[in-house]
Amino acid sequence: MKIKITGKNMDITDALREITFKKIGRLDKYFQGDVDTNVTFSVEKNRQIIEVTINLPGTILRAEEYSDDMYTSIDKAVDVLERQIRKYKTKLQKRYKNGETIRFENIEPMPKPKKEDVPKLVKVKKFAMKPMNVEEAILQMELLRHNFFVFMNGETDEVNVVYKRKDGNYGLIEPEF
């Protein structure tokens, strides 16, 4: 596993570099051959953020976690990546249905979800959409204290979605035909 570590708004200490190689290096047992891995550490206000991207042939595994402590963030990111690896392995085994292990030799497949664990549609909401501009939609979203808001864009007469991003800014989703 080739691990590349970078830092945004912070210096990477030797102890942090060492623990990162140790913890993320444990994922190496799941892969055959060298896999490129990018690790980015950053600090925003009181949040210690780690972003890990593993480039596999045909797919990318990614985890972004944050906490008050960088070492806790590393542990959370490794847990997320292990779950993703298990899910990806199960998906590959179902696709090829020969029962052999495809890429990962040392990991058990995810258990089948129980009937009560499978998500289901529990609510349907209908509402009238009056045309509005993006700024009005953002204001409405903030007033409702939601993370997103579906609205009819008055300028384009199309259904759009505004949403609150993790960085505190807003995003807009527009349809493309």
N, C-alpha and C positions, 0 to 999 in steps of 0.2 A: 504494500500500500504506500503510495507516494502522497505524503501530507504536506500541503503548503499552508503556512500560517501567516496571516496578515492582521494588522490592528488598525482600527479607525479611532481617532481621538484618544489613543492610549498607547503605552509602550508595553511590549510583550516581555514579561520577566522570564528568566530561565526556569523558575519553578512552574509557571503557567505553561510554558512550552513543553516541559518534561511531562507534566500530568496530562496534557492534551495528547501527546504522542502515545502515552501509556493507555489512556481510556479509549481513544478513537482507534488506536492500533489493535485493540482487542477485536474490532470488527473485521480485521484482515482474515480471520479464520473462516469467514463465510464466503470468501471470494477465491477464485482460481486466478493466479497471475496478479500482476500489478494493476491497481485501480487508482486513478487520480482523485484526490480528495482536497478540496479547498475549505479552509477554516478561517472565518473572519470574526475577530473580536471587536466589539465596540461598546462605548459607554454613552448613554443618553440620560441626562439627569441622574436619577438613582438606579437606573436599570443597567445591569451587566448583561450584554447580549452576545450570544454566539450563533453564528450561521455556519452550517456544515453542508457542503454539497459534494455528493459522491457521483462521479460520472461513470456509469456502467454502459456497456454496449447496448443500445436500444432504449435506455431509460436513464433518468436522473433521480437520485434519492436526495431529499433536502429536508433539513430540520432547522428551525429558527426558534430558539428558546431564550428566555430572559428571567432574571431573578435579582435579588439584592447582592448575591454572591456569585462570582464567575465560576467557581468550582461546582456550585449547585446547578448552574446553567449548563455546564458541560455534561453532568450526569443526566439531566433531563433530555438533552439533545441525543445522547447515546441511547437512552431508552426509546425515544421516538424512532431513531434509525433502526434499531433492532426490530421494532414492530413493523416498520415498513419493509424490511428485508424478509421477515416471515410472511407478510402478505404477498409480496412479489414472488416469493418462492412458490407459495400455494397457487397463485395465479398461473405461473408457468407450468406447474405439474398438471393442473386442470386442462390447460391448453393442449399439452402433448399426450396426456392420459396414458402414459406407458408405465407409470408408477416408479420410474427411476428418478433419482435426484438429478436435477438439471444443472444448477449452478452452485448450490449451497449444500455442502455435505454434512455439516455439523449442527443443523437446526431443525427442530420439529415444526411441522406445519401448525398454523393457527387452529385452535379448536373451533368446531362448527358452532355457530351461534344458536342459542336456544330460541324457541319460538317467541318468548316474551322479550328477548334481546334485540330482535329485528325491528328497526325503526319502521313506523307506519304513519300514514297520514291521519292526524287527529283533529285538524281544524281547517276549515275553508273560510276565507274572508273575501267579501265582495265590497267594493267601494267605488263611488263615482270619482272619475278623474277629470278635474277641470284643467284646462291648459294653463301652464305657468312656466316661468323661466327657471333656469338652474338655481339662481340665488334664492328665489322663493321656495324652491324645493328643499334646499339646504336649511333654510329658516324653519320650514315645516317639520323637517326631520329632527332638528334640534329641539323644537317645541314639544314634539312627541317623545323625545329622549330615545329614539331608535338609532340603530346602527346603519340603517339603509332606508331609502324612501323611493317608491315607484311612483312616477308621475308622467303626465302627457306633456311633452315639450311643446310650448306654444310657438316656438320658432320653426320647428321641423315637423310638427304634428305626428311625432313618433313616441312610443313608450320608451322612457329612459329610467335609469336607476342611479341615484346618487348614494354614496356610501362613505362612512367614516373610516379612514385608514389608520393603521397602528401608529403612524408617526404624527397623528393629530390633524392631518390635512384631509381633503375630500377627494373622492374619485367619482367619475361619471362613466356609466356604461351605456353605450348607444348601439342600436342594432345595425348590422351590416348586411346588405342584401346583395 
